[in-house]
Amino acid sequence: MTAIGHVTKTENGYKGQLKTVSIRADIDIVPNRDKSADTQPDFRVLTQGVEIGAGWIRRGETSGKGYVSLALAAPEFGPRKIYANLGRAAGQDDENVFALIWNPQD
């Protein structure tokens, strides 16, 4: 599993950094206050005040535990979206720290 960043849970979502070989951006994952239907995302992903993605709360098939699934898109990423899940950061004891685990769709 490849971590493409880390975030820390805050009172208002998550805050951290997206890091790839060519991209380094501070991100905020905030609750979607305008959610009016189940198909709409639970979170919005922002960098420098610009929305670059969304997140949905999902349940693990075997564990039944909740996690956040992200879809990110920006011109810097090219024509494809980046998919990631928030998961436990390797070697991290702090329950509020999560890794952005890259989930390639290929």
PDB file as gemmi writes it, atoms N, CA and C in Angstrom:
CRYST1    1.000    1.000    1.000  90.00  90.00  90.00 P 1                      
ATOM      1  N   MET A   1       0.842  -1.175   0.000  1.00  0.00           N  
ATOM      2  CA  MET A   1       0.000   0.000   0.000  1.00  0.00           C  
ATOM      3  C   MET A   1       0.884   1.234   0.000  1.00  0.00           C  
ATOM      4  N   THR A   2       0.612   2.131  -0.912  1.00  0.00           N  
ATOM      5  CA  THR A   2       1.407   3.334  -1.046  1.00  0.00           C  
ATOM      6  C   THR A   2       0.701   4.514  -0.400  1.00  0.00           C  
ATOM      7  N   ALA A   3       1.360   5.149   0.553  1.00  0.00           N  
ATOM      8  CA  ALA A   3       0.808   6.346   1.184  1.00  0.00           C  
ATOM      9  C   ALA A   3       1.203   7.561   0.354  1.00  0.00           C  
ATOM     10  N   ILE A   4       0.198   8.347  -0.023  1.00  0.00           N  
ATOM     11  CA  ILE A   4       0.459   9.567  -0.803  1.00  0.00           C  
ATOM     12  C   ILE A   4       0.176  10.800   0.035  1.00  0.00           C  
ATOM     13  N   GLY A   5       0.299  10.664   1.341  1.00  0.00           N  
ATOM     14  CA  GLY A   5       0.109  11.783   2.244  1.00  0.00           C  
ATOM     15  C   GLY A   5      -0.379  11.303   3.591  1.00  0.00           C  
ATOM     16  N   HIS A   6      -0.506  12.252   4.491  1.00  0.00           N  
ATOM     17  CA  HIS A   6      -0.997  11.972   5.835  1.00  0.00           C  
ATOM     18  C   HIS A   6      -1.894  13.112   6.282  1.00  0.00           C  
ATOM     19  N   VAL A   7      -2.912  12.777   7.075  1.00  0.00           N  
ATOM     20  CA  VAL A   7      -3.801  13.781   7.640  1.00  0.00           C  
ATOM     21  C   VAL A   7      -4.031  13.466   9.110  1.00  0.00           C  
ATOM     22  N   THR A   8      -4.401  14.482   9.835  1.00  0.00           N  
ATOM     23  CA  THR A   8      -4.736  14.347  11.246  1.00  0.00           C  
ATOM     24  C   THR A   8      -6.192  14.745  11.431  1.00  0.00           C  
ATOM     25  N   LYS A   9      -6.924  13.933  12.182  1.00  0.00           N  
ATOM     26  CA  LYS A   9      -8.323  14.235  12.458  1.00  0.00           C  
ATOM     27  C   LYS A   9      -8.405  15.472  13.341  1.00  0.00           C  
ATOM     28  N   THR A  10      -9.296  16.384  12.990  1.00  0.00           N  
ATOM     29  CA  THR A  10      -9.514  17.611  13.753  1.00  0.00           C  
ATOM     30  C   THR A  10     -10.976  17.675  14.170  1.00  0.00           C  
ATOM     31  N   GLU A  11     -11.348  18.749  14.846  1.00  0.00           N  
ATOM     32  CA  GLU A  11     -12.744  18.936  15.232  1.00  0.00           C  
ATOM     33  C   GLU A  11     -13.638  19.119  14.008  1.00  0.00           C  
ATOM     34  N   ASN A  12     -13.055  19.581  12.897  1.00  0.00           N  
ATOM     35  CA  ASN A  12     -13.833  19.882  11.695  1.00  0.00           C  
ATOM     36  C   ASN A  12     -13.339  19.077  10.493  1.00  0.00           C  
ATOM     37  N   GLY A  13     -13.119  17.776  10.653  1.00  0.00           N  
ATOM     38  CA  GLY A  13     -12.667  16.947   9.539  1.00  0.00           C  
ATOM     39  C   GLY A  13     -11.245  16.471   9.717  1.00  0.00           C  
ATOM     40  N   TYR A  14     -10.419  16.701   8.672  1.00  0.00           N  
ATOM     41  CA  TYR A  14      -9.023  16.257   8.661  1.00  0.00           C  
ATOM     42  C   TYR A  14      -8.167  17.350   8.033  1.00  0.00           C  
ATOM     43  N   LYS A  15      -6.911  17.414   8.454  1.00  0.00           N  
ATOM     44  CA  LYS A  15      -5.975  18.404   7.921  1.00  0.00           C  
ATOM     45  C   LYS A  15      -4.629  17.720   7.743  1.00  0.00           C  
ATOM     46  N   GLY A  16      -3.981  17.969   6.595  1.00  0.00           N  
ATOM     47  CA  GLY A  16      -2.688  17.349   6.370  1.00  0.00           C  
ATOM     48  C   GLY A  16      -2.096  17.731   5.041  1.00  0.00           C  
ATOM     49  N   GLN A  17      -1.389  16.763   4.430  1.00  0.00           N  
ATOM     50  CA  GLN A  17      -0.677  17.062   3.194  1.00  0.00           C  
ATOM     51  C   GLN A  17      -0.774  15.893   2.227  1.00  0.00           C  
ATOM     52  N   LEU A  18      -1.015  16.224   0.953  1.00  0.00           N  
ATOM     53  CA  LEU A  18      -0.966  15.289  -0.158  1.00  0.00           C  
ATOM     54  C   LEU A  18       0.444  15.371  -0.715  1.00  0.00           C  
ATOM     55  N   LYS A  19       1.119  14.215  -0.847  1.00  0.00           N  
ATOM     56  CA  LYS A  19       2.498  14.204  -1.339  1.00  0.00           C  
ATOM     57  C   LYS A  19       2.672  13.112  -2.373  1.00  0.00           C  
ATOM     58  N   THR A  20       3.076  13.507  -3.564  1.00  0.00           N  
ATOM     59  CA  THR A  20       3.477  12.549  -4.589  1.00  0.00           C  
ATOM     60  C   THR A  20       4.852  12.987  -5.070  1.00  0.00           C  
ATOM     61  N   VAL A  21       5.376  12.334  -6.092  1.00  0.00           N  
ATOM     62  CA  VAL A  21       6.692  12.688  -6.610  1.00  0.00           C  
ATOM     63  C   VAL A  21       6.710  14.146  -7.089  1.00  0.00           C  
ATOM     64  N   SER A  22       5.616  14.579  -7.735  1.00  0.00           N  
ATOM     65  CA  SER A  22       5.607  15.927  -8.312  1.00  0.00           C  
ATOM     66  C   SER A  22       4.666  16.907  -7.627  1.00  0.00           C  
ATOM     67  N   ILE A  23       3.875  16.458  -6.644  1.00  0.00           N  
ATOM     68  CA  ILE A  23       2.882  17.331  -5.998  1.00  0.00           C  
ATOM     69  C   ILE A  23       3.065  17.304  -4.498  1.00  0.00           C  
ATOM     70  N   ARG A  24       3.011  18.457  -3.906  1.00  0.00           N  
ATOM     71  CA  ARG A  24       3.000  18.606  -2.451  1.00  0.00           C  
ATOM     72  C   ARG A  24       2.017  19.720  -2.134  1.00  0.00           C  
ATOM     73  N   ALA A  25       0.897  19.371  -1.497  1.00  0.00           N  
ATOM     74  CA  ALA A  25      -0.141  20.367  -1.235  1.00  0.00           C  
ATOM     75  C   ALA A  25      -0.772  20.139   0.128  1.00  0.00           C  
ATOM     76  N   ASP A  26      -0.963  21.219   0.870  1.00  0.00           N  
ATOM     77  CA  ASP A  26      -1.705  21.147   2.119  1.00  0.00           C  
ATOM     78  C   ASP A  26      -3.168  20.941   1.762  1.00  0.00           C  
ATOM     79  N   ILE A  27      -3.834  20.016   2.472  1.00  0.00           N  
ATOM     80  CA  ILE A  27      -5.238  19.744   2.182  1.00  0.00           C  
ATOM     81  C   ILE A  27      -6.074  19.788   3.454  1.00  0.00           C  
ATOM     82  N   ASP A  28      -7.338  20.108   3.261  1.00  0.00           N  
ATOM     83  CA  ASP A  28      -8.347  20.042   4.308  1.00  0.00           C  
ATOM     84  C   ASP A  28      -9.462  19.151   3.797  1.00  0.00           C  
ATOM     85  N   ILE A  29      -9.885  18.204   4.608  1.00  0.00           N  
ATOM     86  CA  ILE A  29     -11.018  17.350   4.282  1.00  0.00           C  
ATOM     87  C   ILE A  29     -12.102  17.738   5.274  1.00  0.00           C  
ATOM     88  N   VAL A  30     -13.123  18.441   4.782  1.00  0.00           N  
ATOM     89  CA  VAL A  30     -14.138  19.031   5.657  1.00  0.00           C  
ATOM     90  C   VAL A  30     -15.507  18.413   5.373  1.00  0.00           C  
ATOM     91  N   PRO A  31     -16.358  18.344   6.405  1.00  0.00           N  
ATOM     92  CA  PRO A  31     -17.703  17.802   6.193  1.00  0.00           C  
ATOM     93  C   PRO A  31     -18.463  18.601   5.137  1.00  0.00           C  
ATOM     94  N   ASN A  32     -19.256  17.900   4.342  1.00  0.00           N  
ATOM     95  CA  ASN A  32     -20.098  18.530   3.333  1.00  0.00           C  
ATOM     96  C   ASN A  32     -21.370  19.009   4.029  1.00  0.00           C  
ATOM     97  N   ARG A  33     -21.414  20.261   4.370  1.00  0.00           N  
ATOM     98  CA  ARG A  33     -22.547  20.830   5.104  1.00  0.00           C  
ATOM     99  C   ARG A  33     -23.806  20.934   4.239  1.00  0.00           C  
ATOM    100  N   ASP A  34     -23.653  20.864   2.919  1.00  0.00           N  
ATOM    101  CA  ASP A  34     -24.791  20.995   2.008  1.00  0.00           C  
ATOM    102  C   ASP A  34     -25.330  19.647   1.541  1.00  0.00           C  
ATOM    103  N   LYS A  35     -24.919  18.557   2.148  1.00  0.00           N  
ATOM    104  CA  LYS A  35     -25.355  17.226   1.715  1.00  0.00           C  
ATOM    105  C   LYS A  35     -26.863  17.102   1.892  1.00  0.00           C  
ATOM    106  N   SER A  36     -27.547  16.794   0.774  1.00  0.00           N  
ATOM    107  CA  SER A  36     -28.995  16.668   0.831  1.00  0.00           C  
ATOM    108  C   SER A  36     -29.489  15.321   0.285  1.00  0.00           C  
ATOM    109  N   ALA A  37     -28.558  14.471  -0.177  1.00  0.00           N  
ATOM    110  CA  ALA A  37     -28.925  13.151  -0.695  1.00  0.00           C  
ATOM    111  C   ALA A  37     -27.809  12.161  -0.391  1.00  0.00           C  
ATOM    112  N   ASP A  38     -28.150  10.881  -0.300  1.00  0.00           N  
ATOM    113  CA  ASP A  38     -27.163   9.845   0.018  1.00  0.00           C  
ATOM    114  C   ASP A  38     -26.068   9.728  -1.033  1.00  0.00           C  
ATOM    115  N   THR A  39     -26.343  10.119  -2.270  1.00  0.00           N  
ATOM    116  CA  THR A  39     -25.348  10.011  -3.336  1.00  0.00           C  
ATOM    117  C   THR A  39     -24.309  11.123  -3.281  1.00  0.00           C  
ATOM    118  N   GLN A  40     -24.587  12.183  -2.545  1.00  0.00           N  
ATOM    119  CA  GLN A  40     -23.628  13.283  -2.434  1.00  0.00           C  
ATOM    120  C   GLN A  40     -22.529  12.919  -1.446  1.00  0.00           C  
ATOM    121  N   PRO A  41     -21.332  13.501  -1.622  1.00  0.00           N  
ATOM    122  CA  PRO A  41     -20.207  13.153  -0.741  1.00  0.00           C  
ATOM    123  C   PRO A  41     -20.421  13.616   0.694  1.00  0.00           C  
ATOM    124  N   ASP A  42     -19.783  12.897   1.604  1.00  0.00           N  
ATOM    125  CA  ASP A  42     -19.813  13.261   3.020  1.00  0.00           C  
ATOM    126  C   ASP A  42     -18.787  14.340   3.338  1.00  0.00           C  
ATOM    127  N   PHE A  43     -17.724  14.433   2.505  1.00  0.00           N  
ATOM    128  CA  PHE A  43     -16.643  15.395   2.725  1.00  0.00           C  
ATOM    129  C   PHE A  43     -16.282  16.099   1.422  1.00  0.00           C  
ATOM    130  N   ARG A  44     -15.703  17.277   1.552  1.00  0.00           N  
ATOM    131  CA  ARG A  44     -15.097  18.017   0.449  1.00  0.00           C  
ATOM    132  C   ARG A  44     -13.603  18.094   0.734  1.00  0.00           C  
ATOM    133  N   VAL A  45     -12.786  17.959  -0.317  1.00  0.00           N  
ATOM    134  CA  VAL A  45     -11.333  18.057  -0.162  1.00  0.00           C  
ATOM    135  C   VAL A  45     -10.899  19.378  -0.785  1.00  0.00           C  
ATOM    136  N   LEU A  46     -10.213  20.197   0.022  1.00  0.00           N  
ATOM    137  CA  LEU A  46      -9.806  21.536  -0.404  1.00  0.00           C  
ATOM    138  C   LEU A  46      -8.307  21.726  -0.271  1.00  0.00           C  
ATOM    139  N   THR A  47      -7.739  22.511  -1.181  1.00  0.00           N  
ATOM    140  CA  THR A  47      -6.370  22.984  -1.051  1.00  0.00           C  
ATOM    141  C   THR A  47      -6.366  24.449  -1.455  1.00  0.00           C  
ATOM    142  N   GLN A  48      -5.811  25.291  -0.633  1.00  0.00           N  
ATOM    143  CA  GLN A  48      -5.756  26.730  -0.879  1.00  0.00           C  
ATOM    144  C   GLN A  48      -7.126  27.290  -1.228  1.00  0.00           C  
ATOM    145  N   GLY A  49      -8.176  26.766  -0.590  1.00  0.00           N  
ATOM    146  CA  GLY A  49      -9.535  27.241  -0.816  1.00  0.00           C  
ATOM    147  C   GLY A  49     -10.200  26.717  -2.076  1.00  0.00           C  
ATOM    148  N   VAL A  50      -9.499  25.864  -2.839  1.00  0.00           N  
ATOM    149  CA  VAL A  50     -10.033  25.303  -4.077  1.00  0.00           C  
ATOM    150  C   VAL A  50     -10.424  23.855  -3.832  1.00  0.00           C  
ATOM    151  N   GLU A  51     -11.634  23.482  -4.258  1.00  0.00           N  
ATOM    152  CA  GLU A  51     -12.085  22.104  -4.090  1.00  0.00           C  
ATOM    153  C   GLU A  51     -11.423  21.214  -5.137  1.00  0.00           C  
ATOM    154  N   ILE A  52     -10.746  20.158  -4.672  1.00  0.00           N  
ATOM    155  CA  ILE A  52     -10.072  19.229  -5.589  1.00  0.00           C  
ATOM    156  C   ILE A  52     -10.621  17.812  -5.482  1.00  0.00           C  
ATOM    157  N   GLY A  53     -11.622  17.611  -4.633  1.00  0.00           N  
ATOM    158  CA  GLY A  53     -12.141  16.266  -4.514  1.00  0.00           C  
ATOM    159  C   GLY A  53     -13.245  16.138  -3.492  1.00  0.00           C  
ATOM    160  N   ALA A  54     -13.619  14.885  -3.266  1.00  0.00           N  
ATOM    161  CA  ALA A  54     -14.707  14.578  -2.353  1.00  0.00           C  
ATOM    162  C   ALA A  54     -14.404  13.271  -1.633  1.00  0.00           C  
ATOM    163  N   GLY A  55     -15.113  13.039  -0.534  1.00  0.00           N  
ATOM    164  CA  GLY A  55     -14.926  11.825   0.241  1.00  0.00           C  
ATOM    165  C   GLY A  55     -16.253  11.252   0.703  1.00  0.00           C  
ATOM    166  N   TRP A  56     -16.311   9.927   0.756  1.00  0.00           N  
ATOM    167  CA  TRP A  56     -17.510   9.220   1.180  1.00  0.00           C  
ATOM    168  C   TRP A  56     -17.163   8.288   2.327  1.00  0.00           C  
ATOM    169  N   ILE A  57     -18.033   8.213   3.311  1.00  0.00           N  
ATOM    170  CA  ILE A  57     -17.856   7.249   4.398  1.00  0.00           C  
ATOM    171  C   ILE A  57     -18.333   5.895   3.889  1.00  0.00           C  
ATOM    172  N   ARG A  58     -17.460   4.906   3.987  1.00  0.00           N  
ATOM    173  CA  ARG A  58     -17.749   3.535   3.528  1.00  0.00           C  
ATOM    174  C   ARG A  58     -17.578   2.573   4.701  1.00  0.00           C  
ATOM    175  N   ARG A  59     -18.034   1.350   4.550  1.00  0.00           N  
ATOM    176  CA  ARG A  59     -17.870   0.288   5.550  1.00  0.00           C  
ATOM    177  C   ARG A  59     -17.062  -0.844   4.955  1.00  0.00           C  
ATOM    178  N   GLY A  60     -16.064  -1.307   5.691  1.00  0.00           N  
ATOM    179  CA  GLY A  60     -15.260  -2.441   5.255  1.00  0.00           C  
ATOM    180  C   GLY A  60     -16.121  -3.701   5.165  1.00  0.00           C  
ATOM    181  N   GLU A  61     -15.958  -4.467   4.096  1.00  0.00           N  
ATOM    182  CA  GLU A  61     -16.774  -5.672   3.887  1.00  0.00           C  
ATOM    183  C   GLU A  61     -16.553  -6.717   4.975  1.00  0.00           C  
ATOM    184  N   THR A  62     -15.321  -6.927   5.371  1.00  0.00           N  
ATOM    185  CA  THR A  62     -15.046  -7.954   6.374  1.00  0.00           C  
ATOM    186  C   THR A  62     -15.010  -7.396   7.793  1.00  0.00           C  
ATOM    187  N   SER A  63     -14.444  -6.201   7.964  1.00  0.00           N  
ATOM    188  CA  SER A  63     -14.316  -5.641   9.309  1.00  0.00           C  
ATOM    189  C   SER A  63     -15.578  -4.927   9.772  1.00  0.00           C  
ATOM    190  N   GLY A  64     -16.339  -4.393   8.825  1.00  0.00           N  
ATOM    191  CA  GLY A  64     -17.517  -3.613   9.194  1.00  0.00           C  
ATOM    192  C   GLY A  64     -17.185  -2.231   9.726  1.00  0.00           C  
ATOM    193  N   LYS A  65     -15.891  -1.904   9.760  1.00  0.00           N  
ATOM    194  CA  LYS A  65     -15.460  -0.602  10.276  1.00  0.00           C  
ATOM    195  C   LYS A  65     -15.597   0.475   9.198  1.00  0.00           C  
ATOM    196  N   GLY A  66     -15.892   1.687   9.648  1.00  0.00           N  
ATOM    197  CA  GLY A  66     -16.011   2.807   8.728  1.00  0.00           C  
ATOM    198  C   GLY A  66     -14.659   3.359   8.318  1.00  0.00           C  
ATOM    199  N   TYR A  67     -14.578   3.858   7.098  1.00  0.00           N  
ATOM    200  CA  TYR A  67     -13.384   4.536   6.603  1.00  0.00           C  
ATOM    201  C   TYR A  67     -13.835   5.578   5.590  1.00  0.00           C  
ATOM    202  N   VAL A  68     -12.930   6.453   5.188  1.00  0.00           N  
ATOM    203  CA  VAL A  68     -13.248   7.494   4.214  1.00  0.00           C  
ATOM    204  C   VAL A  68     -12.556   7.155   2.895  1.00  0.00           C  
ATOM    205  N   SER A  69     -13.346   7.131   1.816  1.00  0.00           N  
ATOM    206  CA  SER A  69     -12.849   6.895   0.465  1.00  0.00           C  
ATOM    207  C   SER A  69     -12.831   8.229  -0.269  1.00  0.00           C  
ATOM    208  N   LEU A  70     -11.693   8.574  -0.886  1.00  0.00           N  
ATOM    209  CA  LEU A  70     -11.525   9.872  -1.539  1.00  0.00           C  
ATOM    210  C   LEU A  70     -11.368   9.733  -3.049  1.00  0.00           C  
ATOM    211  N   ALA A  71     -11.868  10.716  -3.780  1.00  0.00           N  
ATOM    212  CA  ALA A  71     -11.619  10.867  -5.215  1.00  0.00           C  
ATOM    213  C   ALA A  71     -11.108  12.291  -5.401  1.00  0.00           C  
ATOM    214  N   LEU A  72      -9.913  12.430  -5.998  1.00  0.00           N  
ATOM    215  CA  LEU A  72      -9.270  13.732  -6.178  1.00  0.00           C  
ATOM    216  C   LEU A  72      -9.038  14.001  -7.657  1.00  0.00           C  
ATOM    217  N   ALA A  73      -9.245  15.253  -8.071  1.00  0.00           N  
ATOM    218  CA  ALA A  73      -9.011  15.629  -9.469  1.00  0.00           C  
ATOM    219  C   ALA A  73      -8.535  17.071  -9.514  1.00  0.00           C  
ATOM    220  N   ALA A  74      -7.519  17.313 -10.330  1.00  0.00           N  
ATOM    221  CA  ALA A  74      -6.988  18.666 -10.530  1.00  0.00           C  
ATOM    222  C   ALA A  74      -6.143  18.640 -11.804  1.00  0.00           C  
ATOM    223  N   PRO A  75      -5.964  19.779 -12.446  1.00  0.00           N  
ATOM    224  CA  PRO A  75      -5.155  19.801 -13.667  1.00  0.00           C  
ATOM    225  C   PRO A  75      -3.763  19.203 -13.471  1.00  0.00           C  
ATOM    226  N   GLU A  76      -3.186  19.372 -12.292  1.00  0.00           N  
ATOM    227  CA  GLU A  76      -1.854  18.855 -12.012  1.00  0.00           C  
ATOM    228  C   GLU A  76      -1.797  17.328 -12.058  1.00  0.00           C  
ATOM    229  N   PHE A  77      -2.960  16.667 -11.875  1.00  0.00           N  
ATOM    230  CA  PHE A  77      -3.016  15.208 -11.881  1.00  0.00           C  
ATOM    231  C   PHE A  77      -3.164  14.650 -13.293  1.00  0.00           C  
ATOM    232  N   GLY A  78      -3.372  15.511 -14.276  1.00  0.00           N  
ATOM    233  CA  GLY A  78      -3.624  15.038 -15.632  1.00  0.00           C  
ATOM    234  C   GLY A  78      -5.098  14.685 -15.791  1.00  0.00           C  
ATOM    235  N   PRO A  79      -5.422  13.900 -16.818  1.00  0.00           N  
ATOM    236  CA  PRO A  79      -6.825  13.629 -17.130  1.00  0.00           C  
ATOM    237  C   PRO A  79      -7.508  12.614 -16.218  1.00  0.00           C  
ATOM    238  N   ARG A  80      -6.768  11.988 -15.324  1.00  0.00           N  
ATOM    239  CA  ARG A  80      -7.340  10.943 -14.483  1.00  0.00           C  
ATOM    240  C   ARG A  80      -7.499  11.395 -13.044  1.00  0.00           C  
ATOM    241  N   LYS A  81      -8.413  10.772 -12.334  1.00  0.00           N  
ATOM    242  CA  LYS A  81      -8.612  11.035 -10.914  1.00  0.00           C  
ATOM    243  C   LYS A  81      -7.640  10.185 -10.097  1.00  0.00           C  
ATOM    244  N   ILE A  82      -7.342  10.665  -8.912  1.00  0.00           N  
ATOM    245  CA  ILE A  82      -6.571   9.898  -7.941  1.00  0.00           C  
ATOM    246  C   ILE A  82      -7.562   9.403  -6.889  1.00  0.00           C  
ATOM    247  N   TYR A  83      -7.530   8.113  -6.617  1.00  0.00           N  
ATOM    248  CA  TYR A  83      -8.397   7.516  -5.604  1.00  0.00           C  
ATOM    249  C   TYR A  83      -7.542   7.091  -4.416  1.00  0.00           C  
ATOM    250  N   ALA A  84      -8.052   7.351  -3.214  1.00  0.00           N  
ATOM    251  CA  ALA A  84      -7.332   6.987  -1.995  1.00  0.00           C  
ATOM    252  C   ALA A  84      -8.331   6.711  -0.879  1.00  0.00           C  
ATOM    253  N   ASN A  85      -7.888   5.968   0.111  1.00  0.00           N  
ATOM    254  CA  ASN A  85      -8.677   5.715   1.319  1.00  0.00           C  
ATOM    255  C   ASN A  85      -7.883   6.232   2.510  1.00  0.00           C  
ATOM    256  N   LEU A  86      -8.594   6.719   3.514  1.00  0.00           N  
ATOM    257  CA  LEU A  86      -7.918   7.080   4.759  1.00  0.00           C  
ATOM    258  C   LEU A  86      -7.797   5.808   5.585  1.00  0.00           C  
ATOM    259  N   GLY A  87      -6.565   5.473   5.956  1.00  0.00           N  
ATOM    260  CA  GLY A  87      -6.320   4.267   6.738  1.00  0.00           C  
ATOM    261  C   GLY A  87      -5.271   4.522   7.795  1.00  0.00           C  
ATOM    262  N   ARG A  88      -5.078   3.557   8.639  1.00  0.00           N  
ATOM    263  CA  ARG A  88      -4.080   3.687   9.702  1.00  0.00           C  
ATOM    264  C   ARG A  88      -2.702   3.904   9.095  1.00  0.00           C  
ATOM    265  N   ALA A  89      -2.011   4.882   9.603  1.00  0.00           N  
ATOM    266  CA  ALA A  89      -0.648   5.167   9.160  1.00  0.00           C  
ATOM    267  C   ALA A  89       0.296   4.131   9.755  1.00  0.00           C  
ATOM    268  N   ALA A  90       1.152   3.559   8.925  1.00  0.00           N  
ATOM    269  CA  ALA A  90       2.090   2.528   9.378  1.00  0.00           C  
ATOM    270  C   ALA A  90       2.964   3.047  10.506  1.00  0.00           C  
ATOM    271  N   GLY A  91       3.066   2.279  11.568  1.00  0.00           N  
ATOM    272  CA  GLY A  91       3.914   2.636  12.693  1.00  0.00           C  
ATOM    273  C   GLY A  91       3.401   3.795  13.518  1.00  0.00           C  
ATOM    274  N   GLN A  92       2.173   4.208  13.304  1.00  0.00           N  
ATOM    275  CA  GLN A  92       1.620   5.373  13.995  1.00  0.00           C  
ATOM    276  C   GLN A  92       0.763   4.920  15.173  1.00  0.00           C  
ATOM    277  N   ASP A  93       1.063   5.425  16.351  1.00  0.00           N  
ATOM    278  CA  ASP A  93       0.298   5.089  17.545  1.00  0.00           C  
ATOM    279  C   ASP A  93      -0.855   6.051  17.788  1.00  0.00           C  
ATOM    280  N   ASP A  94      -0.785   7.238  17.211  1.00  0.00           N  
ATOM    281  CA  ASP A  94      -1.819   8.253  17.400  1.00  0.00           C  
ATOM    282  C   ASP A  94      -3.067   7.866  16.605  1.00  0.00           C  
ATOM    283  N   GLU A  95      -4.186   7.657  17.275  1.00  0.00           N  
ATOM    284  CA  GLU A  95      -5.426   7.242  16.620  1.00  0.00           C  
ATOM    285  C   GLU A  95      -6.018   8.312  15.715  1.00  0.00           C  
ATOM    286  N   ASN A  96      -5.502   9.523  15.788  1.00  0.00           N  
ATOM    287  CA  ASN A  96      -6.024  10.620  14.977  1.00  0.00           C  
ATOM    288  C   ASN A  96      -5.222  10.865  13.705  1.00  0.00           C  
ATOM    289  N   VAL A  97      -4.169  10.070  13.455  1.00  0.00           N  
ATOM    290  CA  VAL A  97      -3.331  10.245  12.272  1.00  0.00           C  
ATOM    291  C   VAL A  97      -3.647   9.143  11.264  1.00  0.00           C  
ATOM    292  N   PHE A  98      -3.901   9.562  10.018  1.00  0.00           N  
ATOM    293  CA  PHE A  98      -4.273   8.632   8.957  1.00  0.00           C  
ATOM    294  C   PHE A  98      -3.386   8.842   7.736  1.00  0.00           C  
ATOM    295  N   ALA A  99      -3.149   7.765   7.017  1.00  0.00           N  
ATOM    296  CA  ALA A  99      -2.431   7.844   5.744  1.00  0.00           C  
ATOM    297  C   ALA A  99      -3.454   7.914   4.626  1.00  0.00           C  
ATOM    298  N   LEU A 100      -3.121   8.656   3.561  1.00  0.00           N  
ATOM    299  CA  LEU A 100      -3.899   8.620   2.321  1.00  0.00           C  
ATOM    300  C   LEU A 100      -3.325   7.458   1.531  1.00  0.00           C  
ATOM    301  N   ILE A 101      -4.044   6.347   1.502  1.00  0.00           N  
ATOM    302  CA  ILE A 101      -3.553   5.141   0.862  1.00  0.00           C  
ATOM    303  C   ILE A 101      -4.057   5.119  -0.569  1.00  0.00           C  
ATOM    304  N   TRP A 102      -3.092   5.222  -1.489  1.00  0.00           N  
ATOM    305  CA  TRP A 102      -3.398   5.279  -2.908  1.00  0.00           C  
ATOM    306  C   TRP A 102      -4.124   4.005  -3.329  1.00  0.00           C  
ATOM    307  N   ASN A 103      -5.189   4.172  -4.093  1.00  0.00           N  
ATOM    308  CA  ASN A 103      -6.000   3.058  -4.554  1.00  0.00           C  
ATOM    309  C   ASN A 103      -6.122   3.147  -6.079  1.00  0.00           C  
ATOM    310  N   PRO A 104      -5.098   2.699  -6.828  1.00  0.00           N  
ATOM    311  CA  PRO A 104      -5.151   2.829  -8.287  1.00  0.00           C  
ATOM    312  C   PRO A 104      -6.314   2.029  -8.861  1.00  0.00           C  
ATOM    313  N   GLN A 105      -6.977   2.600  -9.842  1.00  0.00           N  
ATOM    314  CA  GLN A 105      -8.149   1.947 -10.429  1.00  0.00           C  
ATOM    315  C   GLN A 105      -7.787   1.037 -11.604  1.00  0.00           C  
ATOM    316  N   ASP A 106      -6.522   0.956 -11.966  1.00  0.00           N  
ATOM    317  CA  ASP A 106      -6.093   0.101 -13.091  1.00  0.00           C  
ATOM    318  C   ASP A 106      -5.955  -1.332 -12.660  1.00  0.00           C  
TER     319      ASP A 106                                                      
END                                                                             
